[in-house]
Amino acid sequence: MFAILPGVIVLTGLVLSAWRLLDHRADRKAMRELVSAQPAQPPVFAAELVADLPEPARRYFLYTIEPGTLLSTVARISMAGRFGMGDRSNPNYLDFEATQVLAVPSGFVWKMRARRGLMRLSGSDSQRWTRFWLMGLLPIARLGGDPDHARSAFGRYVAEAVFWTPAALLPGPGVIWESLDADQARVTVEYRGMSQSVDLRVSADGQPIEVSFQRWSNANPEKKHRLQPFGGYLSEFRPFDGFRLPTHVEAGNHFATDQYFPFFVADVTAVEFPSEFGETGKRPDQCPG
């Protein structure tokens, strides 16, 4: 028994390492597939494209997209921040770094590494799966592949398009805008039998400051999937290739209730618009050298 134990331990380690490697490969493959959704020759933005939208939605687009900007709908976002594993009374934050490819309506992949003290957590989240590993060796979450997960994920990445890919929410097939009041608009995105509405509050100049929606979630004491409020706040806007986007985001479950706490607090360090022309999204004649 004791003679074979070291062999069993080594074999288990090799199996887990191979499993983790397969996850990495799946992440990269999914990201490449999402990047391929980027329009090969996107049109450019003009105010006329949003002239017929409700006033708060029109102000939002005029604030977030400069005239003449290529309307890239897929973004790669680099970020760092805090990720809460607890609740309002005990947030249990971990420091994280992550890269996300966001391609509404197709999907997203959020690939992260988090730490607190000696503990390490890593993995990825997407419209197809949630996979997290402890210390890079032990799988502690393997979720996805079911309608509840897909519906919950859809809510997340439609809302994040409001943050980081406004071009993906321009009026068109499957995207409808309506006014709620002088400073609030609602966008509804429909895709493959799913529908998600997201409410957006803007300032007088059109800067988006608050995003909220009803998300399909089991983040509740009963662990039952149901619609419940989710949302957060946007700030510290910076220019990225003709877009003006938030670089600080705070968001969480049970938004605007006494249970709310921002379990996701992120500072964006880069937003890129990759395309068939290369990682920078520039055509070959625009690249140095």
C-alpha positions in Angstrom: 0.0 0.0 0.0 2.6 2.5 1.0 4.8 1.5 -1.9 2.2 2.5 -4.5 1.1 5.7 -2.7 3.8 7.9 -4.3 2.9 6.7 -7.7 -0.8 7.4 -7.1 0.0 10.9 -6.0 2.2 11.5 -9.0 -0.4 10.1 -11.4 -3.2 12.2 -9.8 -1.0 15.3 -10.1 -0.4 14.6 -13.8 -4.1 14.1 -14.5 -5.1 17.3 -12.7 -2.3 19.2 -14.6 -3.5 17.9 -17.9 -7.1 18.8 -17.0 -6.0 22.4 -16.1 -4.1 22.6 -19.4 -7.3 21.6 -21.3 -9.1 24.4 -19.5 -6.4 26.9 -20.6 -6.7 25.7 -24.2 -10.5 26.0 -24.1 -10.2 29.5 -22.8 -7.9 30.6 -25.6 -10.0 28.8 -28.3 -13.2 30.5 -27.1 -11.4 33.9 -27.0 -10.3 33.4 -30.6 -13.8 32.5 -31.7 -15.2 35.6 -30.1 -12.6 37.9 -31.7 -13.6 36.4 -35.1 -17.0 38.1 -34.5 -15.4 41.5 -34.9 -16.7 43.1 -38.1 -14.0 42.9 -40.8 -14.8 46.4 -42.1 -16.9 48.2 -39.5 -18.7 51.4 -40.4 -17.8 54.6 -38.6 -19.9 56.4 -36.1 -22.0 59.4 -37.0 -24.6 61.3 -34.9 -27.2 60.4 -37.5 -27.1 56.8 -36.4 -28.7 57.6 -33.1 -30.8 60.7 -34.0 -34.1 58.8 -33.6 -33.2 57.2 -30.2 -34.8 58.3 -26.9 -32.9 61.4 -25.6 -30.9 59.7 -22.7 -29.8 56.9 -25.1 -28.8 59.4 -27.7 -26.8 61.3 -25.1 -25.1 58.1 -24.0 -23.9 57.2 -27.5 -22.7 60.8 -28.3 -20.7 60.7 -25.0 -19.2 57.2 -25.4 -18.4 57.3 -29.2 -16.6 60.0 -31.1 -17.7 60.8 -34.6 -15.6 58.9 -37.2 -14.8 56.1 -34.8 -14.7 52.6 -36.3 -17.6 50.7 -34.7 -15.8 47.7 -33.3 -18.1 45.5 -31.3 -15.6 43.1 -29.8 -13.2 44.3 -27.1 -10.3 42.8 -25.0 -10.3 44.3 -21.6 -7.5 44.1 -19.0 -8.4 44.7 -15.4 -7.4 44.3 -11.8 -9.3 44.8 -8.6 -11.2 43.0 -5.8 -13.6 40.0 -6.1 -15.8 39.3 -3.1 -16.5 35.7 -2.1 -18.8 36.6 0.9 -21.7 38.9 1.6 -22.3 42.4 2.8 -21.3 41.7 6.4 -18.2 39.8 5.4 -17.2 40.6 1.7 -14.1 38.2 1.9 -12.4 40.1 -0.9 -9.6 38.6 -3.0 -7.3 40.7 -5.2 -7.6 39.7 -8.8 -6.2 40.3 -12.3 -8.2 39.4 -15.4 -8.4 39.6 -19.1 -11.8 39.5 -20.8 -13.0 39.2 -24.4 -16.4 40.7 -24.8 -18.5 40.1 -27.9 -22.2 40.9 -27.6 -24.4 39.1 -28.5 -22.1 36.1 -29.1 -20.6 35.8 -25.6 -17.6 36.5 -23.4 -14.7 34.9 -21.7 -13.3 36.3 -18.4 -10.0 34.7 -17.4 -8.7 35.6 -14.0 -6.2 35.0 -11.2 -6.9 35.9 -7.6 -5.1 35.8 -4.3 -5.3 36.5 -0.6 -2.3 35.7 1.5 -1.0 32.3 0.4 -4.3 31.3 -1.2 -4.5 31.3 -5.0 -7.7 31.1 -7.1 -7.8 31.0 -10.9 -10.1 30.0 -13.7 -12.5 31.5 -16.2 -16.2 32.5 -16.7 -18.1 32.5 -19.9 -21.6 32.0 -21.3 -20.8 28.3 -21.5 -19.0 27.6 -18.3 -17.7 28.7 -14.9 -14.4 26.9 -13.9 -12.3 27.8 -10.9 -9.2 26.1 -9.5 -7.6 26.4 -6.1 -3.8 26.7 -6.1 -3.9 25.8 -9.8 -4.4 22.1 -8.8 -7.8 21.5 -7.3 -11.0 22.1 -9.3 -13.5 23.7 -6.9 -16.2 24.9 -9.3 -17.4 23.3 -12.6 -20.6 24.9 -13.7 -22.4 25.6 -16.9 -23.9 23.8 -19.9 -27.5 24.4 -18.7 -30.2 27.1 -19.4 -29.9 28.7 -16.0 -26.2 29.4 -16.4 -26.6 30.6 -20.0 -29.4 33.0 -19.0 -27.5 34.4 -16.0 -24.4 34.9 -18.2 -26.4 36.6 -20.9 -27.5 39.2 -18.4 -23.9 39.8 -17.3 -22.4 40.4 -20.7 -25.3 42.4 -22.1 -24.8 44.8 -19.1 -21.0 44.9 -19.7 -21.6 45.9 -23.3 -23.0 49.1 -21.8 -19.7 49.6 -20.1 -17.1 48.6 -22.7 -18.6 48.0 -26.2 -21.3 50.6 -26.8 -21.0 50.0 -30.6 -22.6 46.5 -30.0 -25.7 48.2 -28.6 -26.4 50.6 -31.5 -30.0 50.2 -32.8 -30.5 47.3 -35.1 -31.8 43.7 -35.3 -32.2 42.3 -31.7 -31.4 45.7 -30.0 -34.3 48.0 -28.9 -34.0 51.2 -26.9 -36.8 52.9 -24.9 -36.9 55.9 -22.6 -37.7 55.6 -18.9 -37.3 59.2 -17.9 -35.2 62.3 -18.8 -32.0 60.6 -17.6 -32.7 56.9 -17.9 -33.1 54.6 -20.9 -33.6 50.8 -21.3 -31.9 48.6 -23.9 -33.2 45.2 -24.6 -31.1 42.6 -26.4 -32.6 39.5 -27.9 -30.4 36.6 -29.1 -31.1 32.9 -29.6 -34.3 32.8 -27.6 -33.0 34.9 -24.8 -34.0 38.5 -23.9 -32.3 40.8 -21.5 -33.2 44.4 -20.6 -30.7 46.7 -18.9 -31.5 50.1 -17.5 -28.9 52.9 -17.9 -28.8 56.2 -16.0 -26.8 59.0 -17.6 -25.7 62.5 -16.5 -26.6 65.7 -18.3 -23.7 65.3 -20.8 -24.5 61.6 -21.4 -21.9 60.0 -19.2 -23.3 56.6 -18.0 -23.1 56.5 -14.3 -25.4 53.7 -13.2 -26.4 50.3 -14.8 -29.1 48.0 -13.3 -31.1 45.1 -14.5 -33.1 42.0 -13.3 -30.6 39.1 -13.5 -31.4 35.4 -13.5 -29.4 34.3 -10.4 -29.2 31.9 -7.5 -27.2 34.3 -5.4 -29.7 34.2 -2.6 -30.1 32.2 0.7 -32.3 29.6 -1.0 -29.8 29.1 -3.8 -32.8 29.1 -6.2 -32.6 30.7 -9.7 -34.9 33.7 -10.0 -34.9 37.2 -11.2 -33.3 39.7 -8.8 -31.7 43.1 -9.0 -28.1 43.4 -10.1 -26.2 46.6 -10.9 -23.5 49.0 -10.2 -21.7 52.3 -10.8 -19.3 53.5 -13.6 -16.6 56.2 -13.2 -13.2 57.4 -14.3 -13.8 57.5 -18.0 -10.9 57.5 -20.5 -10.5 57.5 -24.3 -9.8 54.2 -26.1 -9.6 54.3 -29.9 -12.4 56.8 -30.2 -14.5 55.4 -27.4 -14.9 57.0 -24.0 -15.2 54.1 -21.5 -15.3 53.7 -17.7 -12.1 52.4 -16.1 -13.6 51.9 -12.6 -16.6 49.6 -12.1 -18.3 48.5 -8.9 -21.2 46.0 -9.2 -23.0 43.4 -7.2 -26.2 41.4 -6.5 -29.3 42.8 -4.9 -28.6 46.3 -6.2 -30.5 49.1 -4.5 -31.5 46.9 -1.6 -30.0 46.6 1.9 -28.3 43.4 0.8 -26.2 45.0 -1.9 -22.5 45.0 -1.7 -20.1 45.4 -4.6 -18.5 42.0 -4.9 -16.9 43.1 -8.2 -14.6 46.1 -8.0 -12.4 46.6 -11.0 -10.0 49.1 -12.4 -9.4 48.8 -16.2 -5.8 49.1 -17.4 -6.5 48.6 -21.1 -9.3 48.2 -23.7 -8.3 46.9 -27.1 -10.3 46.2 -30.2 -8.7 43.1 -31.8 -9.5 42.3 -35.4 -8.5 40.2 -38.4 -5.9 42.8 -39.1 -4.0 42.0 -35.8 -4.1 42.3 -32.1 -4.2 46.1 -32.1 -7.2 46.2 -34.4 -5.2 48.4 -36.8 -4.9 47.6 -40.5 -1.4 46.6 -41.7 -0.8 50.1 -43.2 -1.5 51.6 -39.8 1.0 49.4 -37.9 4.5 50.8 -37.2 7.4 49.1 -39.0 
